[in-house]
Amino acid sequence: MAVVLRKCKRNGVKLVQQTCSIGFLKKRLPIVEWLPRYNLEKFQGDLIAGLTVGLTVIPQGLAYAAVAELPLQYGLYSAFMGCFIYCLFGTSKDVTLGPTAIISLMTAEYAKGEPTLAIALCLCAGLVQFAMGVLQLGFLVNFMAFPVISGYMSAAALIIGCGQLKLIFGLKDVRRDFIWNIYDTFRKLPETNHWDLTLGVISFVILLIMKWLKDRDWDKNRDPFTPLTTRQRVGRKAVWVIGTGRNALIVIATTILAGVLFSNNIKPFTMTKDVPPGFPDVGPPSFSYQHNNRTVEGEEFLSHLGAGIAVLPLIAILETIAYGKAFASRNKYRIDPTQELLALGMSNIVSSFFGSYPMSCSASRTAINSTSGVRTPLGGIFAGLLVILALAFIMPYFRYIPSAVLGAVIIASVINMFEYQAIPKQWRIHKQDLLVWMACFLCVLLLGIQFGILVGVGLGLIFELYGLAKPGTKVDIIDCCPKIAVMRFEKGLSFPASDFIVTTIHNAGLDEPPYKPVILDFTHVSHLDFSVIRALSISVEEYATNNTPLYFACVSRSLEMKLKKAIKDLQCFPTVQLATEAILGASTEDGDVHQPILMTELSSDHLDVSSDTGEVLQNNISSSDSSSTEDGDDPPSLPRIQLQSAFQDSSSGGEEPRNLTNSNF
């Protein structure tokens, strides 16, 4: 007891020393690392990038609030506090947190248009993300393979885009579910507001053109040795600025147009609802709200959030870490995934006190931040300050924003999220992944995001488990006398493959006469568990009973030690060539190999396992038979077996094969 207490005390002292060190402080509060080296040059880059991102997030925040089916001001409430918190705890200079299309869609599904539920969901998501960061559970997102991610993102883009058609056409009372949304949209086409349709289509086309101008490679056909003129440099910079701020420009232009018409009592467009000005109320999220003339609180309140408490944080983590790693690789620096989880969790927790709904990393704004020349996470501070200025001074003017323009902004933002190019690539490379993609895509459309992700992940795991149960093997025949089968395992072996291993090894050498010696090539095998070793021992005994060599080659030292503990007189060789030479040398002395006798039952003392350590022990084998070996010594004793005649034929000149079934271990 005293020893345990002393060990606990040492570990406690060590933990306290590590936690209270400068290195731990820099790791968990990264701003302490880079802020002392901050200078005017970095400030200039951060200021330009922050203002550019701020001009982008204001119209996007308003549009994504509409996707979340919340009042427009909640899009801006979600766009500033995350920038401040991430500046303290984040490890990526490029990542910008705020409302995103996918998270807004999931918020609409789980919050059902109720701001109280959306804010509580933000707090719950932050707590889950922070806990996962503390417990270092970020690896869980690795179970979402590319087909699952691509499938649900493509389906979400289609849902979001189709959901904005009602704004483009100026329709009302259109249901949210995808199938009903499409049905109601086509059913109500005769009610289309042609002014909304005209303005929405024109805005959408202008946004696409401005994006194309910004992304176009203007230097593709230019002589690299010819310097740019001043006019060319100014023109390209202007095109980049206009293209980057296209969302803000189109919203400002159409708002001015609609405001002028409205002041003259001309109201051709469907306008957004009144947006209350000012800063949001600061305070802890409420866990009660009025629903159907009664108060919902406690467990019932949490039940209304449903699976969103678990699914939404995982999707937000996936977006943040994936985009963070991508831009870190592009700009040649590294991020700490665990710290990113903590930063995202803290951002959502604190933001929930300011009326925010769940946030994540925005791919489009992160790309803009990177290309604008951001130098440190401090760029997010300037973006957040710009959002606060918008909340304080220009919120009353948002009532003049045409709804069709917000719909055009959203569709133009999510159109690139539909990864149609992944379909032919998966068909050419790996058709199983295309099946996972299609299953996830269709289930998200028809059943919802959480069910689509579960189906995609489940189907991917089924395919992976099938690969474990049927590992790739390749059998090559060496044309000599006798013929030798070389069986290569293309990957590691684990317990689901036990029966497959026994069957495959039997078919390689004892399937039909003449029976071939077999060499097992373990070049690509790095792991063997107890079940696999048991299966290999059964095959060794089966071949030994039929006087047919079964040799092992290219086995690592650690695996060889495991095998020797379970298989007596194991024949291991460093290379396949040496094993082949040993078989040929033995065959010249012993003659032809015998017909196979297949074991039906192994005694329980074939392999032993220590009850204390779980380690495979040496065989307890009783000798019952003997036969001559190549050097004349007594052969190793075989375990007790019961032989069952598969069939007997009096006219047969030799012994018929006997079947191996249900071995007791």
Salt bridges, closest charged atoms under 4 A:
GLU33 OE1 - LYS26 NZ 3.87
GLU33 OE2 - ARG37 NH1 3.55
GLU41 OE2 - ARG375 NH1 3.46
GLU69 OE2 - ARG176 NE 3.27
ASP94 OD1 - LYS93 NZ 2.98
ASP184 OD2 - ARG175 NE 2.83
ASP184 OD1 - ARG187 NH2 3.36
ASP215 OD2 - LYS211 NZ 2.86
ASP215 OD1 - LYS214 NZ 3.11
ASP219 OD1 - ARG222 NE 3.19
ASP219 OD1 - ARG236 NH1 1.96
ASP274 OD1 - ARG399 NE 2.86
GLU300 OE2 - ARG294 NH2 2.47
GLU300 OE2 - HIS304 NE2 3.94
ASP336 OD2 - ARG28 NH1 3.75
ASP433 OD2 - HIS430 ND1 3.30
ASP476 OD2 - ARG488 NH1 2.53
ASP521 OD2 - ARG488 NE 3.19
GLU541 OE2 - HIS606 ND1 3.97
GLU542 OE2 - HIS506 ND1 2.84
GLU560 OE2 - LYS564 NZ 3.12
ASP605 OD2 - ARG640 NH2 3.40
GLU615 OE2 - LYS565 NZ 3.01
GLU655 OE2 - ARG658 NH2 3.20
